[in-house]
Amino acid sequence: MSDTGMNIRNLSIKCGSCNTYQTLSGFARRDEFNVYTYECENDRCDPAVTRTLVEVHRELDEFAQRDVNWRGGGVHGAWGDGESPE
């Protein structure tokens, strides 16, 4: 992995409506991208309105490649292929 990768653990996502930090609530694949879903953890915001989607190109997604629990990470810290656990 090059120095141009991205790790979603290094991001903070704030809601534009309530100005609180959102929590990672979902993961999916779309074409060549990994899609992370963030939502507010409060009763004020409607997730259908304030939900945030962050799309990261699979080749640049360090988090999915390194963390075996995120479908595509490498086992024991090895680099995965971004597709399935090794």
C-alpha positions in Angstrom: 0.0 0.0 0.0 1.3 3.4 -0.9 1.3 6.6 1.2 -1.7 7.7 -0.7 -4.1 5.3 1.0 -6.9 6.3 3.2 -7.9 5.0 6.6 -11.5 5.8 7.7 -10.5 5.4 11.3 -8.7 8.7 10.9 -11.9 10.6 9.9 -14.4 12.5 12.0 -17.8 12.9 10.5 -20.1 15.6 11.9 -23.8 16.1 11.2 -24.7 19.2 9.3 -28.0 19.4 11.2 -27.2 18.8 14.9 -23.4 19.4 14.7 -22.6 16.2 16.7 -20.2 13.5 15.5 -21.7 10.6 13.6 -20.9 7.0 14.3 -19.9 4.3 11.7 -23.1 2.2 11.3 -22.6 0.3 8.1 -20.4 -1.0 5.3 -21.1 -2.1 1.8 -19.4 -2.5 -1.6 -20.4 -0.6 -4.7 -18.5 -1.2 -7.9 -14.9 -0.3 -7.2 -15.7 1.4 -3.9 -16.1 0.5 -0.2 -19.0 2.5 1.2 -19.1 3.5 4.9 -22.4 4.7 6.4 -22.4 7.1 9.3 -25.4 8.1 11.4 -26.2 10.3 14.4 -26.8 8.6 17.7 -29.6 10.8 18.9 -33.3 11.2 18.7 -33.3 14.6 17.0 -31.9 13.6 13.6 -33.8 11.4 11.0 -31.2 9.0 9.6 -32.9 9.1 6.2 -32.1 12.9 6.1 -28.8 13.2 7.9 -27.1 9.9 7.0 -23.6 10.3 5.6 -22.0 8.0 3.0 -18.3 8.0 2.5 -17.0 6.2 -0.6 -13.4 5.1 -0.7 -11.8 3.5 -3.7 -11.1 -0.1 -2.8 -7.4 0.1 -3.8 -6.9 3.1 -1.4 -8.9 1.8 1.5 -6.3 0.9 4.1 -8.9 0.1 6.8 -10.7 -2.6 4.8 -7.4 -4.1 3.7 -5.9 -4.3 7.1 -8.8 -5.2 9.4 -10.0 -8.8 9.0 -13.3 -8.0 10.6 -14.2 -5.6 7.7 -14.7 -8.3 5.0 -11.5 -8.0 2.9 -8.8 -7.3 5.5 -5.8 -9.4 5.8 -5.4 -12.0 8.5 -3.1 -11.0 11.5 -2.4 -7.6 10.0 -1.4 -8.8 6.5 -2.6 -6.8 3.6 -5.8 -8.2 2.2 -7.1 -8.0 -1.3 -10.1 -5.8 -0.4 -12.4 -8.6 -1.4 -12.5 -11.4 1.2 -10.5 -12.5 4.2 -7.4 -14.5 3.4 
